Amino acid sequence: MSVEKIIDRLLGGALVRAIGLRRSRRRVPDASAIRNALLIKYRAIGDSIATLPLLRALHGQGIAVDVLAHASNARVFEGQRFVRKLVAPSPRLLFARYDLVIDAEPWSNLSAVLAWELGRHAFGFSQQPRSRLYSATIIYDKNQHITETYADFARLLGIKVSTERMSLALTPDETARAAELLAAHGLAGKRFMVVAVGVGLKARCRRWPAANWAALAAQLEGPLVFIGHGPADAGDVAEVFAQLSEASRPRCVNLVGQTNLGVTAALIAEAACFVGCDSGPLHVASVMNTPTVGLYGANTPVIWGPRAQRSAALFHKNPGVPLIDNTVMEEVDDKLGFARAAMEQISVGEVVRAIREVAGGPAGTGPRQ
């Protein structure tokens, strides 16, 4: 367990128990009484993207919305017209006050304490010890997409939410940098596919075998652009490139470490198709409405599946095997043999067929619409 989670369990848990002894403030406020709100969401790019329809709906009711985010996910909210400002974690934050604070973290005790302290009203998830700190709660529904679950916070106020078309707000510099990278590799004006094999450091059980990625590259047509961030992704892509065939190697471009989240989104927005494991880039592809193929093993696509207009989620559910839903603070690591086994059940042929289906033609060359 990480240091962050140990602190949250010990210190955060103690604060939750102490505050929970007080009289509860359980009451759903009238939406007309909410002038400003704070969303607490400081981890997970995919989940951060899933909160965008909620924020848009609150803004549509005249509510000024701020977001407490971490450097790792803040880019999701930057430039969105329905976000008034981003708030960084700092001691100064303790002096802020909001009519409503929405704790969108699925398990954190400290985020619940912060919501209780900063908000006249606080919303969060039910069926947890920390739930006593909230004015009202929603169920973390494991039978619907996480976007709909976050939207349920607005529905508590009687606000209608559309979870249709959203996108990240790209800057001209990000678009220009993406074009520059493509031109440098001879891909300007050409059709290409974006591939994300990495899953970061904390979810290694979501990896698809490197040999499968190499075999997939051999069966696809056209250029393949590999993206990723950090040492773990660089290592995963290097492992794939070491196994590429001589025929497919010239078509593969390694851009790992050369893009930030905004440039990654700009690249994906220009791609004919995206294929990757359940990780941040997959959800970026989905929100940019790029044809998307997602590979799932540890996490269920019922909650985190791609929502692009043309998309496919490949997943083999094994009866009796648990799934990760992020509502507990236990580490997700490579000890989860069932997750690795589920990923290995996804065949190269399945992925090729899914790409052809969502891309609208031969694998990697179908027309974008």
Summary of the structure (lengths in Angstrom):
residues: 369
radius of gyration: 21.1
end to end distance: 44.5
largest distance: 68.8
contacts: 1272
relative contact order: 0.12
helix: 41%
strand: 15%
